[in-house]
Amino acid sequence: MAGRVRLAAVSAAAVALLAGSHTGAEATGRTAETVGRYVIVLEDSARDRLEAVVRAHGRDHGVRADFRYRHALVGYSAVVPESQVAALRRNQDVKAVAPDLPVHATQQVLPTGVDRIQADVSSTAAGNGTGSVDTAVAILDTGIDDRHADLNVAGGFNCLDPRRPGAWRDNNGHGTHVAGTAAARDNADAVVGVVPGARLYAVKVLGASGRGSTSSIVCGLDWLAQNAAPLGIKVANMSLGGDGADDGNCGFTNNDPEHQAICRVVNNAGVTVVVAAGNDAGDMANHIPAAFDEVLTVTAMADFNGQPGGGAAPTCRTDVDETAADFSNFAVSAADAAHTIAGPGVCIESTRRSIGTTVYSGTSMASPHVAGTAALCLTGPCAGMTPAQVAAKLRGDAAAQPASYGFVGDPNTPVSGRYYGHLVHAGGY
């Protein structure tokens, strides 16, 4: 799917939200002026007078502001007359004025995935019907349905409507599915996740269509930067993405507010951010946040029976067992390969909205296998590690598994020009 931010799932819906520019005219009959949506990044010195700056920009430049950001970065999002963009960029309080581009979730398709990465022989023995893990994972997605008895939803935040911050329940299904793979309870209901029963925080940055925007993503990251420490959130999953690139400078060279915010969340708040590689069967360097060096990017591999070795018959898709998923993005450059790992992402069964289970495929489904593994590791051998150290630990332990554990397309049996990474291994945690 095309678009700035989207679900990393093959079946995601596609209606742009808060995307692009539109026209509007005041009721006075004056000529309509073209306006656009932007994220305005301010100097850090403006944090304590943010509202005053917003009012001044409204008076002087005609901006109509909505989201305010104070933690991941200082700034706001707004509708801005195109004739005022250049002047706004020259304002002494303004660092950057970036287009508010569309984004979407990353989805495609339990238990086979949880089994395949050997979470059933981890410290919690996922699937034995007992135990839960005292940790927290943030899911930046379409929300999570807290009516599902298999999910321990502790709270959330709605970034699609500033007037209803508590309305974070999932109205799409993607976020609920992702949450189940990461952390569904180990009980007699539905499925079991990699880090069973962990507290889940639903950060709603995508709508019913599976679409969002730069401003909603930055809102979610802003909430995470503020709340990660008090809520004990050490891992965040972002099964979403859109077009863009890594400037190698945390977004300060190409004025990317999403990249700047992710760097604050990772480097300042200490959150390991796990993201989907995307489903375009292409170079992840063109897909963000997958391209950002600061995140752990997850490609998808196909497994149909939860066991290595190959030969299992396909189920919901025609991919070949134990191969890289035919839709998965991959790394080409050494820089991107250095933060890439693989997870099961084909025909994954997980929680559906309200009750029961459903099957999806996509790098969106691969990502929470790794996010759950990171959260599990942080309660054990990764305790006290920085996000970079957690990523290195997971990648190193995956690489240390015998070649028979892997899949066609991993570094032991590579596909020329495509780096998918080693398959994550939860069994040792």
Buried (B, 14 or more C-beta within 10 A) or exposed (E): BEBBBBBBBBBBBBEBBBBEBEEEEEEEEEEEBEBBBBBBBBBEEBBEEBEEBBEBBEEEBBBEBBBBBBBBBBBBBBBBBEEBBEBBBEBEBBBBBBBBBBBBBBBBBBBBBBBBBBBBBBBBBBBEEEEBBEBBBBBBBBBBBBEBBBBBBBBBBBBBEEEEBEBBBBBBBBBBBBBBBBBBBBBEBBBBBBBBBBBBBBBBBBBBBBBBBBBBBBBBBBBBBBBBEEBEBBBBBBBBBBBBBBBEEBBBEBBBBBBBBBBBBBBEBBBBBBBBBBBBEBBBBBBBBBBBBBBBBBBBBBBBBBBBEBEBEEBBBEBBBBBBBBBBBBBBEEEBBBBBBBBBBBBBBBBBBEEEBBBBBBBBBBBBBBBBBBBBBBBEBBEEBEBBEBBBBBBEBBBEBEEEBBBBBBBBEEEEEBBBBBBBBBBBB
